[in-house]
Amino acid sequence: MLARYIKPSLEKILLPISKKIPNILTPNHLSFFGSFLNLVVGTVFALGKVQLAGFLLLVAGFFDLLDGAYARFLGQAKKFGAFWDSVLDRYSDLFIIGGIIFYFARAHQSTYVLLSILTLAGFVTISYAKARAENIIKSCDTGLMERPERILVLSAGSILNSLKPTMWILTFLCHQTAIQRIWYTYRQIKYEETKEKTARISKGEGTV
C-alpha cells in the first residue's frame, strides 16, 4: 500500500543512483546482494545488536528498491527478474525473522519466540496469498502490510529498541492483512462467477 503512494517520488531518487551503477552489475546481482545484507541483518539480530540490525535493515531495504529501478533504467524488467526478486525476498524474511527468533531464544523469552514464529507465518502467508490469488484473479494487492511496510515497522521498532511491542504489532497486522487478502479473493471469485452465470442466462445457456 505504501509503495503505491511513494513510488513516483522514490523513482526520482533511485533513477540517478541507477545511472551510476557499474555496467558489470545486473539487477539480479543487486537483488542477491540485498538478500545477502538481510542475512547479515538476521545474524546481527541473533547477536542481540537490535538497534544496529534496525539500521542495517533500512540499508538492505534500499537495495530491495534499487534493483527494480535499475532494471527499469536498463530496460531489463523481465519476468525472471521479478520471480528471482520475489524468491530472494522470501529468503530474506526467513533470515531476518530467524535471527529474531534466535535472539529471543537465547534470552529465554519463550513468549516472544512463539510470537516471532507467528510473525514469520504472517510474512509467508501474505506473500503466498497474493501469489496464489493472482493465479485466479487479476491482482491481490489489498491490505496494509505489504513488504515495504513490514520492513519499515520492524526497522523503526528495532532502532527505537522496542522490538517486543513491534513483534505484537507485526503479528496482528500481518495476519489481518492475510485474512483481508483471503476475503478479497473470495469476493472477487464470487463476483466473477455471478457475472459469468448472468451472462450465460442472458444467452439462454442457463435455462432448460
N, C-alpha and C positions, 0 to 999 in steps of 0.2 A: 504493500500500500504506500509506504513512504517513498520508495524509489519512483513511483509513478509521478509524484509531485516535484521531486528534486532532480529527476534525471536530466531535464534540459539544462539546469544550472551546472550539474556535475559534468556534463558533456563539454561545456565551455572551459572547464578547468582541466579536464583529462585530455582533451584533444591536443593542446600544445605540448603536454608531457609525452603523449604518444609519439609525437613527431621527433622527439629526442632519443627514443629507444633505438639501440643499435639494430641494424638490419639482420644480424645473425640470429636475433631472438624472434620467436614466433609467439602469437597469442597463447598457444598451448604451453609454451615454456613458462610464460607468466602465470598461467593457471597452476602449473605444477609448483612453481616457486611459492605462490600464495598458500598452497596446501602444505608445503614444507614448513612455512612460517607458522602455520596453525599447529603442526606437530611440535614445534618449539614452544608455542603458547601452552599446549597441553602439558608439556614437560615442566614449564615454569609454574603452572598451576599445581602440579603434583608436588613440586618442591616447596610449596607454601608461599611463593612470591606473588601474592594475589594482585597487588596494585601494578607490579611490573607486567604481569600477564595481561592485565586490562589494557595497558598502553600498547603492548605488542599485538594484541588482538585488533586494535584500530589500524595498525600498520598492515597486518595481514588482510584486513577488510579492504584497505585501499587497493591492494593488488587484485583482490577479487573483482573490484570495479574496473581497474585499469585494463585487464585482459580483454574485456568486451569492447572498451573504447578503442584499444589498439587494433583489434580485429576489424572494427568498422573503418578505422583510418586506412588500413591496408586493403580494405575490400575483401577480407577473408572471413567474414562472419558466416561460417558454414555449419551444416547440421552436425558434423562430428565434433566440431569445436564446442558447440552448445552441450552436446552429450558428455564430452570429456570434462567440461567445467562442472556440470551437474554431478557427475560421479565423484569428482575430487571434492566438491562441497560436502558430500555425504561423509567422505573420509575425514574431512576437516572437522565436521561436527563430532565425529567419534573421537578424534584426537583431543579436542577441547574439553568435551564433557567427560571423557575418560580420565583426563588429568584432574578434573574437579572431583570426580568420584574417588580417585586415589588420594587426593588431598584430604577429603573428609574421612576416608577410611583410616589414614594414618593418625588422624586426630580422634579416632574412635567416636565419630559423630554418626551413628548408625541411621538416625532420622534423616540426616542430610545426604547420606549415601543413597538411601531409598528415594529421596526427593530428586536427586540428581539423575537417577535411573529413570524416574518418571519424566523428567525434563527431556532426557535423551529420547525416550519413546515419543514424546510430543514433537521433537525436532524431526524425527524419522517419519512419523505419521503425516505431518503437514506436507512434507515433500512427496511422500508416496500417494497421498490422496490426490494431489494435483496431477501427478504423472498418470495415475490410473484413470482419473476423471477425464483427462484430455484425450484418452483413447475412445471416449464415449460421447463427450460434448465438446464444444468448440474451445472453451477456456474455463479455468477454475482458479482465478487469482483472488478470490474473495478472502476476507479475514485480515486481522490486524498484524499477526506475527509472521510476516514473510522473513526471509533470511536476513536482509539488512536490519530490520527491526530487532530481530533476536540478537544479532551481534552487537548492536548499539546498546541495548538494555544490559546485556552481560558485561560489556566493556565498561559502561558507566558505573554499574554496581561494583565491579571489581576495583576500578580506580578510586571510588569512594570508600573502599574497604567495607562494603556492605554485601558481601557475597551471599550470606544466608537469606536475608529478605529477598534478594534478587532471584534466588532459586525458587522461592514460593511464587513470586510474580511470573516467572517464566513457565513454571509448571501449569499454573492456572491458565494463562493466556495462550500458551501453545496448544493445550488440549481444547480450549474454547475455539481456537481457530480451526483445528482439525475437525471438530464437530460441526462447525459452521460450513466447512467445505463439503462434508458428507451431506448435510441438509440441502445445501445449494445444488449439489449434483443430483440428489433425489428429485428436487423440484424441477430442475431442467429436463431430466429424463421424462418425468410425468407430463411436462408441458409438451415435449416433442411427441410423446405417444398420443396425447389428446389431439394435437394438431394433425397427426397422421390419420388417426381414426376419423376425425371430422372430414378430412379430405377424401377418404375412402367412401364415407357415407354420402358426401355430396356428389360423388361419381357413380353412386349406386352399387359400389362394391361391397358395402356392409349390410345390404338388405337382402332378404330371402324372397 
